[in-house]
Amino acid sequence: MATDELVAPPPTEPGRLHKPVRAFVAAGELVVAAVAVWFAFDVWPLGVAKIVEHYPNDITLESTRWVGSWMALAILLGTVAALLVVDALRQAILAVRARPRRER
């Protein structure tokens, strides 16, 4: 039983992982991650509101209100920054270490 299946020809050029341009991509991702961390620290205090009420007879009530949307944004920015740092590390390793295989 012969089957006539279409087979894709092998690629003529091997895919290259080693591209020095990846170092610039890694540097750009690190810059974006630093900006994300900066904004995360800038946004976090917006999620905390101190409320102080003064009553007669020297009674002072102090409470803290947590605003979840601002805190969630700060956590999201921190998570995005962490993912960018991991990908920048991968890009840097591929820019430096990956080399094409030798023909045997």
C-alpha positions in Angstrom: 0.0 0.0 0.0 1.6 3.1 -1.2 0.4 6.5 0.1 1.0 9.6 -1.8 1.4 12.3 0.9 2.6 15.7 0.3 5.8 16.3 2.2 7.2 19.8 2.8 10.8 20.2 1.6 13.4 20.8 4.2 14.3 24.4 4.8 17.2 25.6 2.7 18.6 27.9 5.4 18.8 26.8 9.0 17.1 29.1 11.5 19.6 31.1 13.4 19.2 31.6 17.1 22.4 33.5 17.5 21.5 37.1 16.6 23.5 39.9 18.2 20.4 42.2 17.7 18.8 40.3 20.5 21.1 42.2 22.9 19.4 45.4 22.0 16.0 43.9 22.4 17.1 42.7 25.9 18.3 46.2 26.8 15.0 47.7 25.6 13.1 45.2 27.7 15.1 46.1 30.8 14.4 49.7 30.3 10.7 49.1 30.0 10.8 46.8 33.1 12.5 49.6 35.0 9.8 52.1 34.0 7.1 49.6 35.0 8.7 49.2 38.4 9.0 53.0 38.8 5.2 53.4 38.0 4.4 50.5 40.3 6.0 52.3 43.2 4.4 55.5 42.1 0.9 54.0 42.0 1.0 51.9 45.2 0.5 54.9 47.6 -2.6 55.9 45.7 -4.2 52.6 47.0 -3.7 53.5 50.6 -5.8 56.3 52.2 -5.5 57.2 55.9 -8.7 58.6 57.4 -8.5 60.5 60.8 -11.6 61.7 62.5 -11.5 63.9 65.6 -14.5 63.8 68.1 -15.2 65.8 71.3 -13.5 64.7 74.5 -10.2 64.1 72.7 -11.3 61.0 70.9 -9.5 60.4 67.7 -10.3 57.5 65.3 -7.8 56.5 62.7 -8.5 54.1 59.9 -6.9 53.0 56.7 -8.8 52.5 53.4 -7.4 50.2 50.8 -8.3 50.9 47.2 -8.0 47.7 45.3 -7.9 49.0 41.8 -4.7 51.1 42.4 -3.1 48.2 44.3 -4.0 45.7 41.5 -2.5 48.0 38.9 0.8 48.2 41.0 0.9 44.4 41.3 0.2 44.1 37.5 3.0 46.4 36.7 5.4 44.5 39.0 4.4 41.2 37.3 4.9 42.6 33.8 8.3 43.9 34.9 9.3 40.5 36.2 8.2 38.8 33.0 10.2 41.4 31.0 13.3 40.7 33.0 13.0 37.0 32.5 12.6 37.5 28.7 15.5 40.0 28.6 17.7 37.3 30.2 16.6 34.8 27.6 17.2 37.3 24.8 20.7 38.1 26.2 21.6 34.4 26.4 20.4 33.8 22.8 22.4 36.8 21.7 25.6 35.6 23.2 25.6 31.8 23.6 23.5 30.1 20.9 25.6 29.2 17.9 24.7 27.2 14.8 25.5 23.5 14.7 28.5 22.3 12.8 27.9 20.2 9.7 29.0 16.6 10.2 
